Amino acid sequence: MKNHFFIKLISIFIIIAASFLGYKIYTLNNKPAIIYKYTQIQIPLKGEIIWDDTSIKSISVKNENNETMDTYVFPSVDGTTLFVNPPIDGFYTDDKICVTLSSNLHFKNYKMPQEKKLYFQVKSGDNITLSKVHKEPQYGDIIGTEDTFMGYQYTHYGIYVGNNKVIHYCSNTGNSKDAEIKETDMSPYFRNGHYFILNIKGNSQFDSKETVKRAKIREGEKSYNLLQNNCEHFAIWAKTGYSMSYQIDSLSQEKLAQLKIFTAMGINLQ
């Protein structure tokens, strides 16, 4: 009788321990990662994604109220990472975000066994300040130049990589569909006497070598979006890890409406 009671007690203990372990594993697997207002979420994939309508429809980004967020999702050049750029005005502090990848996601030679959910918590983070300085560019600097298109004044940005070369989003046709991150000569994009250096102050900043390395990783990318993945988003991301555009963030509703028209027209500002 005592042995039976002892065995029953051990069984109960094992069940409780297994349940607790399962709960801990579930909690760890679903613990939200900390992000900030303009963090670019990066999701490693186990295969090379095929970026078609099936894949696009298989990805959702929602807040804690189950509302779809106006993020911009696109693949890395090699198709093994998903990038999620924040909404135009950034993620909101204290928001809880869920990125869902359906098992219908389209891969080359790979099939997701089941749906995958990733959770993120938005925190208030490092505030960075910007200033423009007119000087000669150094390796890893953000370089900018101002121009005007149809009455709209804008700034084009890139990462200076030495020898009068810059990595930036550009297009030979001016059409956003042809825009690509690539290394070019500074001229004709950044003409002598018409460019400046964008200085960034804040804790979230990579050194020159790492900035250029990050810029080169995205060479060949063709996912330009005037409002959510433009040349400024790219350049500031390379330097800080934040995918942000102060030009877009500071626009009036009238100017924002104008840019939305440019976006619909497929215009690339450079």
C-alpha positions as CSV (number, residue, x, y, z in Angstrom):
1,M,0.0,0.0,0.0
2,K,2.8,2.3,0.9
3,N,4.7,1.5,-2.3
4,H,1.5,2.2,-4.3
5,F,1.1,5.6,-2.6
6,F,4.8,6.4,-3.1
7,I,4.6,5.5,-6.9
8,K,1.5,7.7,-7.2
9,L,3.2,10.6,-5.5
10,I,6.3,10.3,-7.8
11,S,3.9,10.2,-10.8
12,I,2.2,13.4,-9.7
13,F,5.5,15.0,-9.1
14,I,6.7,14.1,-12.6
15,I,3.5,15.4,-14.2
16,I,3.8,18.7,-12.3
17,A,7.5,19.0,-13.2
18,A,6.8,18.2,-16.9
19,S,4.0,20.8,-17.0
20,F,6.2,23.4,-15.4
21,L,9.1,22.7,-17.8
22,G,6.7,22.8,-20.7
23,Y,5.3,26.2,-19.5
24,K,8.8,27.6,-19.1
25,I,9.8,26.4,-22.6
26,Y,6.6,27.9,-24.0
27,T,7.3,31.2,-22.2
28,L,10.8,31.4,-23.4
29,N,9.8,30.6,-27.0
30,N,7.1,33.3,-26.9
31,K,9.0,35.9,-24.8
32,P,8.8,39.1,-26.8
33,A,12.0,40.6,-28.2
34,I,12.6,44.3,-27.3
35,I,12.4,46.7,-30.2
36,Y,12.2,50.5,-30.5
37,K,10.2,53.0,-32.5
38,Y,12.2,52.7,-35.7
39,T,13.8,49.2,-35.3
40,Q,14.0,47.2,-38.5
41,I,12.8,43.7,-37.5
42,Q,14.9,41.0,-39.1
43,I,13.6,37.4,-39.3
44,P,16.0,34.6,-40.3
45,L,14.5,32.0,-42.6
46,K,15.4,28.3,-43.0
47,G,15.2,28.4,-46.8
48,E,15.4,30.9,-49.7
49,I,12.0,32.6,-50.0
50,I,10.3,33.1,-53.3
51,W,8.9,36.7,-53.2
52,D,5.5,36.3,-54.9
53,D,1.9,37.0,-54.0
54,T,1.7,33.8,-52.0
55,S,4.5,34.8,-49.8
56,I,3.3,38.4,-49.4
57,K,-0.2,37.1,-48.3
58,S,1.4,34.7,-45.9
59,I,2.9,37.4,-43.7
60,S,1.0,39.5,-41.2
61,V,2.1,42.1,-38.7
62,K,-0.5,43.0,-36.1
63,N,-0.7,44.9,-32.8
64,E,-2.2,43.6,-29.5
65,N,-5.6,44.7,-30.7
66,N,-5.3,42.3,-33.7
67,E,-5.1,45.3,-36.0
68,T,-2.9,45.0,-39.1
69,M,0.0,47.4,-39.0
70,D,1.1,49.4,-42.0
71,T,4.7,48.0,-42.0
72,Y,6.8,47.4,-45.1
73,V,8.0,43.8,-45.5
74,F,10.6,42.7,-48.0
75,P,13.3,40.0,-48.4
76,S,17.1,40.2,-48.1
77,V,19.0,40.0,-51.4
78,D,19.8,36.3,-50.8
79,G,16.2,35.6,-49.8
80,T,17.1,34.1,-46.4
81,T,16.0,36.9,-44.2
82,L,12.8,38.9,-43.9
83,F,13.0,42.7,-43.2
84,V,10.1,44.4,-41.5
85,N,10.3,48.2,-41.6
86,P,8.1,50.1,-39.2
87,P,5.1,52.2,-40.2
88,I,5.8,55.8,-41.5
89,D,5.5,57.2,-38.0
90,G,7.2,54.3,-36.3
91,F,6.1,51.7,-33.8
92,Y,4.3,53.1,-30.7
93,T,5.9,52.8,-27.3
94,D,4.5,49.9,-25.2
95,D,2.9,48.3,-28.3
96,K,2.9,44.5,-28.4
97,I,3.5,43.2,-32.0
98,C,3.0,39.8,-33.5
99,V,4.5,38.8,-36.8
100,T,2.9,35.7,-38.2
101,L,4.4,33.6,-40.9
102,S,1.9,31.2,-42.5
103,S,3.1,27.7,-43.5
104,N,2.0,28.7,-47.0
105,L,5.1,30.9,-47.3
106,H,6.7,30.1,-50.6
107,F,10.3,28.8,-50.6
108,K,12.8,27.1,-52.9
109,N,13.2,23.5,-51.8
110,Y,11.7,24.0,-48.4
111,K,8.3,23.8,-46.8
112,M,7.5,25.3,-43.4
113,P,6.0,22.5,-41.2
114,Q,3.7,24.9,-39.4
115,E,2.7,28.5,-38.8
116,K,5.3,30.6,-36.9
117,K,4.6,33.5,-34.6
118,L,7.1,36.0,-33.3
119,Y,6.4,38.6,-30.6
120,F,7.9,42.0,-30.0
121,Q,7.6,44.6,-27.3
122,V,8.2,48.3,-28.2
123,K,10.2,50.3,-25.7
124,S,11.2,53.9,-25.6
125,G,14.9,53.9,-26.7
126,D,17.9,55.9,-27.6
127,N,17.1,59.3,-29.0
128,I,19.5,60.3,-31.8
129,T,20.1,63.9,-33.1
130,L,21.2,64.9,-36.6
131,S,23.2,67.7,-37.9
132,K,24.5,68.7,-41.3
133,V,28.2,69.5,-41.7
134,H,29.8,70.8,-44.9
135,K,33.2,68.9,-45.1
136,E,34.9,66.2,-47.1
137,P,33.5,62.8,-46.5
138,Q,35.3,60.1,-44.6
139,Y,35.0,56.3,-44.9
140,G,31.6,55.2,-43.4
141,D,30.1,58.7,-43.4
142,I,26.4,59.4,-44.3
143,I,26.6,61.8,-47.3
144,G,23.6,63.8,-48.5
145,T,22.6,66.3,-51.2
146,E,19.5,68.4,-51.7
147,D,17.4,68.6,-54.8
148,T,13.9,69.5,-56.0
149,F,11.3,67.5,-57.9
150,M,8.0,69.1,-59.1
151,G,8.2,71.7,-56.3
152,Y,9.1,69.2,-53.6
153,Q,12.4,69.7,-51.9
154,Y,14.1,66.5,-50.7
155,T,17.5,65.1,-49.6
156,H,19.2,62.1,-51.2
157,Y,21.5,60.0,-48.9
158,G,24.2,57.3,-49.2
159,I,27.1,55.8,-47.4
160,Y,30.6,57.0,-48.5
161,V,33.0,54.0,-49.0
162,G,36.1,55.9,-50.1
163,N,37.8,56.7,-53.5
164,N,34.8,58.9,-54.4
165,K,32.4,55.9,-54.2
166,V,29.1,55.8,-52.5
167,I,26.6,53.0,-51.8
168,H,23.0,54.3,-52.1
169,Y,19.5,53.6,-53.6
170,C,19.5,54.8,-57.2
171,S,17.9,54.3,-60.5
172,N,19.0,55.0,-64.1
173,T,15.4,55.7,-65.1
174,G,14.0,57.5,-62.1
175,N,11.4,54.7,-61.7
176,S,11.2,53.1,-58.3
177,K,10.8,49.6,-59.9
178,D,14.4,50.0,-61.2
179,A,15.8,51.5,-58.0
180,E,18.6,49.4,-56.5
181,I,21.2,49.7,-53.7
182,K,24.5,49.8,-55.4
183,E,28.0,51.3,-55.3
184,T,28.5,54.2,-57.8
185,D,30.8,57.1,-58.4
186,M,29.8,60.2,-56.3
187,S,29.1,62.1,-59.5
188,P,26.5,62.8,-60.8
189,Y,24.5,62.1,-57.7
190,F,26.6,63.9,-55.1
191,R,28.2,66.8,-57.0
192,N,31.3,68.6,-55.6
193,G,30.2,71.6,-53.5
194,H,26.6,70.4,-53.3
195,Y,26.8,67.7,-50.6
196,F,27.1,67.6,-46.9
197,I,27.9,65.0,-44.2
198,L,25.1,63.9,-41.8
199,N,26.4,63.7,-38.3
200,I,24.5,61.5,-35.8
201,K,24.8,61.7,-32.0
202,G,23.4,58.9,-29.9
203,N,24.3,55.6,-28.4
204,S,23.0,53.5,-31.3
205,Q,25.8,54.0,-33.8
206,F,28.1,51.7,-35.6
207,D,31.7,52.6,-36.4
208,S,32.8,53.4,-39.9
209,K,34.0,49.8,-40.8
210,E,30.8,48.2,-39.5
211,T,28.6,50.9,-41.3
212,V,30.2,50.1,-44.6
213,K,29.9,46.3,-44.0
214,R,26.2,46.7,-43.3
215,A,25.7,48.8,-46.4
216,K,27.5,46.2,-48.6
217,I,25.2,43.5,-47.2
218,R,22.3,45.1,-48.8
219,E,23.9,45.8,-52.2
220,G,21.6,44.5,-54.9
221,E,18.4,45.1,-53.0
222,K,15.5,46.2,-55.2
223,S,12.8,46.9,-52.6
224,Y,12.6,50.7,-52.8
225,N,9.6,52.4,-51.3
226,L,9.5,56.2,-51.2
227,L,7.6,56.3,-47.9
228,Q,9.0,53.3,-46.0
229,N,12.3,52.1,-47.5
230,N,14.0,55.0,-49.3
231,C,17.6,56.1,-49.4
232,E,17.5,57.8,-46.0
233,H,16.0,54.7,-44.4
234,F,18.9,52.7,-45.8
235,A,21.7,55.1,-44.9
236,I,20.5,55.7,-41.3
237,W,19.9,52.0,-40.8
238,A,23.5,51.3,-41.9
239,K,24.8,53.7,-39.3
240,T,22.4,53.1,-36.4
241,G,20.2,50.0,-37.0
242,Y,17.1,52.2,-37.1
243,S,15.1,52.3,-40.4
244,M,13.9,55.8,-40.3
245,S,13.5,58.9,-42.5
246,Y,13.4,62.2,-40.7
247,Q,12.3,63.8,-44.0
248,I,9.1,61.7,-44.0
249,D,8.6,61.9,-40.2
250,S,8.5,65.7,-40.3
251,L,6.2,66.1,-43.3
252,S,2.9,68.0,-43.1
253,Q,-0.2,66.1,-44.2
254,E,-0.2,68.1,-47.4
255,K,3.4,67.1,-48.3
256,L,2.8,63.5,-47.2
257,A,-0.2,63.4,-49.6
258,Q,2.1,64.7,-52.4
259,L,4.6,61.9,-51.7
260,K,1.9,59.3,-51.8
261,I,1.1,60.5,-55.3
262,F,4.8,60.2,-56.2
263,T,4.7,56.7,-54.8
264,A,1.7,55.7,-56.8
265,M,3.5,57.1,-59.9
266,G,6.5,54.9,-59.1
267,I,8.9,57.8,-58.7
268,N,12.3,57.3,-57.2
269,L,13.8,60.5,-55.7
270,Q,17.6,60.6,-56.0
